[in-house]
Structures are given as structure tokens and as C-alpha cells.
Amino acid sequence: MSNVANSTNIMWHDCPIQKQDRQQLLQQKGCVIWLTGLSGSGKSTIACALSRSLHSKGKLSYILDGDNIRHGLNQDLSFRAEDRSENIRRIGEVAKLFADAGVICITSLISPYQKDRDACRALMPKGDFIEVFIDVPLHVCEARDPKGLYKLARAGKIKGFTGIDDPYEPPSSCEIVLQQKGSNCKSPSDMAEEVISYLEENGYLRA
């Protein structure tokens, strides 16, 4: 019996079917592909392109999109700094479960703070967390403004908006950087294929 945070008198129950067994069944390695970047950088679009490519190869993936998660699991959280951290913590824990199930879990989240991303990495065995920085300049993201949020932030109608009056901390050491700068504008499919290449080269698409 043990105590964890506010949970008391709990016990971990092991099952004879382990991650390796599930990976053998799926013929892939469970992992978390953590897409991070500014609002408007293309995270959700790239996540969908990546999932579509994996599906075409017969690989099982699932997307945890930041906005989608706030429609259910995290609908009780605001965008205050402490709630944003809790939002990332919960998604990290869910992503960990997907990876343990043998699924390639793709998260699409601004996740602006390095410490929160590092905490999610620390939840998982080495190699299970693949951080992908969608490196798109603020002015490009703001010009796209697909949800009109930058306009509202500039008008002072949204407070604490990442990139405007709240910081974004780029990854200090991530596995993959996908850049869109100047005239070098790769398509979402091309960027997704860069991630696929990484997965293939590092053995994630086989058991």
C-alpha cells in the first residue's frame, strides 16, 4: 500500500500482458510524438498529416489535440499559468498510457513552458518521448491567425496569450525541428514525412 499525492492506501496492480506484448501485436513501438509551437504554427494540421501517413502504413496512432482535450477531460481548466501546467500534466499522463498500450500518440499543444514539457518527458521511459518543435516565426503565425486569437490579444481582449504577453520557451534540446522560414515553406505532408523518416530510422515502426 502507498500514498501518492492526495491518494492514500493505493496499490499498483500488474498485468501479465506487458507493453512488449502489445507492441508485438501491433508491430510498432508505442511512443509519444510531442508537437510544440506557437498558435498558428500548424501543429494540428501536421498532426493529422502524420496520423494519416502512419495509418496508410498500417500503424496505429492517436492524436491528443489541445483544443479537443479542453472539450472534455480538461474543460475545468482556464488559461492561467497554473492551469496551463495542469493541462499539460494531464495530457502527459494520458499520452503515457497510450504509449504503454503500444500506440503512437501524437500530441498537438502549444505547451509553452520548458519545465512542463520536461516533466512529461520524465514520466516516460527513455526513447518514448519524441519532442518536435514546429519552428515558425511569430509574424508568420500572426499573419495566419486561423482562429483570430492574435487579433484579439493585440486588442487586449485576451490576456496571457502566448507570443504576445506570455512567453513561449523554445525547446532547448528536442529530437526534431520542423522549420518554416522565409520562402522555405514545406507542406504539412512534407513535414510529417520528416517525422516518419525519424520513426523509421529509429525503429519505431517495427516491433
N, C-alpha and C positions, 0 to 999 in steps of 0.2 A: 504494500500500500504506500502511496506517496501523495504529496501535496504539490500542486503546480499552480502558481499564481493564486487565484481565488477558488480554485477547485481542490477539494480535500477528499481524502480517503478514496483515491482512484488507483486503478491498476491497469497496466498495459497488457493487452491480450494479443499474443502472436498467433498467426495462422500458418499452417504448413505450406500453403501456396504463397511463394515469395515473389518479389519483383522479377527476379531472373526467370521464373516460370512464366510470368505474364509476357515478358519480353520475347521469350522463345515462341509463345503462341502467336504474338503479333509480328514477329520477325522485324523488330526495331528496338531501339533503346529509348526508354522514357526519359524525357528531359524537359527543361523549361527554356523557351526562347523569349527573352525579356526585351521587348521593343520599347525603347525610351526616346523621348524627344519632345520638342515644343508642340503645342497645339497647332495643327495645320501642317505638320511636317510629313504627314502621310502614313502614320503608324497603322491606322485601321485598314487602309487600302492595301498596304504591304502585307499586313497580317492575313487578309483574305486571299491575296495572290499567293502567298506562301502556303496557306492551307489547301488552296485549290491545286497547286503543284504537287504537294505531298499526296493528296487524295488520288491524283492521276497516276501516281507511282505505287498505289496500293498501301499507303502508310496512313495510320490513324492519328489525327491531330484534333485539337480543340482550342478555340480562341476564347480567352478571357479579356473582353474589351472593357475598358474603364467605365465608359458611359453605360454599357449594358449591365454591368455588375451593380451600378448605383440604382438600377431599376428594381433590384431585389435585395440581395444579400446586404448591400451597403447603403440602402436607402435612408438609414437613420443617421448617416454621417454628413456633415457640412464640408465646406472647403477651407475651414480654418486649419492652421498648420498641424495641430494635434490630430484632427480628424483625417487629414490627408495622410498622415503617417499610419493611422489605424487602418485606413482604406488599403494602403499598400501591404501592411502586415497581413490582413485577412486574405488578400488576393495571393500573397506569397504562400500562405498556408494551404490554400486551395490548389494552387499550382503544384505544390509539393505532392499533394495527393494524386493529382493527375499523372505526374512523372512516375510516382511509385506504382501506378496502375499500368505503366508501360506506354502511356500516351505521350505524344509530342505536344506539349502545352505551349501555346503562343499567347503571351500577354501583350496587350496594346494599351500602354499607360504613359502619361507624361512622367510620372514618378520623378519629380524634380530634385529630390534630395539624395545625395550620395549615401548618406548613412542608412536610409530606408532600403535602397537597392542592395547595399552591402548586407543588411540584416536578412533580406530574403535569400541572398546567395548563401549565407551562413546556415540557413535552415536545411540545405540540401547537401548530399554527398558531392565530393569533388567531381567536376565534369558534368553535373546535372543542370547547371545554371549557365546559360549562354546569353551574355548581355550584348544587345545590338543597339548601337547609338545611331539614330536617324539624324544625321548632322545636316540640318537645313537652316540657313541664317534666318534670324528673326524677321528681317524685312521681306523675305520670300514668304514665310508663314503668314505674316500680317497681310501681305498682298492677296494671298489666297482667302484667308479668313472665312472658311466654309460655313461656320456657324454664326458668324457676325459677332464673335466674342471680343476680338481685339478692338473693334469699333466701340463696343460698349465699355470696355476697360479704359480706352483713351478718353471717353466721355465721363469717366468717373462713376459709371453706373455699376461696374463690377469691381470690387476691391480684392486685392491679393491675387491678381491674375498673373500667372507665370510668364515671365519675359517682360512684363510691363512694370508692376510694382511688387513683384515677388520673384526671387531668383530661380534660375534653372542652373543646376550644377552638372555640367557635362561629365560623363564617366571618366575617371582617371586612368582606368585600365580595363577595357572591355574586349570581348572576343572579336567583335565585328563592328566596323564603322561603315555606314552607308551614307555617302555624301551626295548632296545636290547643290552645286555652287556654280555661279556664272552660267555659261552656256552648256555645262555638263549636267544635263537633266535626264537621268536614266528613268525608264518607265518603272512602275511598281513591279511589273513582272520580272524585269531585268534585275531589280534589287532583290526580289525574292529568290531569284536563281543564285545570287551570290550566297545567300544563306543556305540554300540547298547544297551548293558546292562544299560549303564548310561541313555540313552534316555528312555528306558522302565521304569526304576526305578523312573525317574523324570517326567513322564507323557507326554513326547513329542510325543509319538506315538498314542495318542488319543486326541480327540478334547476337 
